[in-house]
Amino acid sequence: MPGRPDPDRPLAIAAWEEAFGSSPPPYLSVAFLRKAVAHEEQSRVSGGLSAATRRTLRQIAEGRPVTEAGSSDLRAGSHLVREWNGRTYLVEVTDGGFRLDGKDWPSLSAIAKHITGTTWSGPRFFGLTRRRVSSR
């Protein structure tokens, strides 16, 4: 019911403060507080975020552009070549993204989807990343 305080809210706020060391913003729901605390607990148990993920989140928070995995080493003017279904595709790396057939694209994944019609990892499609081998 609107206007009636949730009796679980003080417990959820206390759990948040214990997990994060500060008070939560006042507008967060009890359900969200619980999920955030559970996520934080799970991250601590499993070792937290990878260095690459932390670096990417830091770039986003600072308003810097984030590159696709595997494409960060590419310099403007480089060319990528991929053959697909009998056609050879030549992609040029530009300062702002990529160019294929005179059209600019924001990512290699967008180009790979355009070429194949399905969702692909662009860096993998163009051979910039290695496929992980399962140890099963």
Protein Blocks (a to p, Z undefined) as FASTA:
>chain_A
ZZiacfklmmmmmmmmmmnopacdfkbcfklmmmmmmmmmmmmmnnpaafklmmmmmmmm
nopacddehilmpcehiacdddeehiacdddddfklcaeehiacfbfklmmmmmnopacd
fklmnopaccdddfZZ
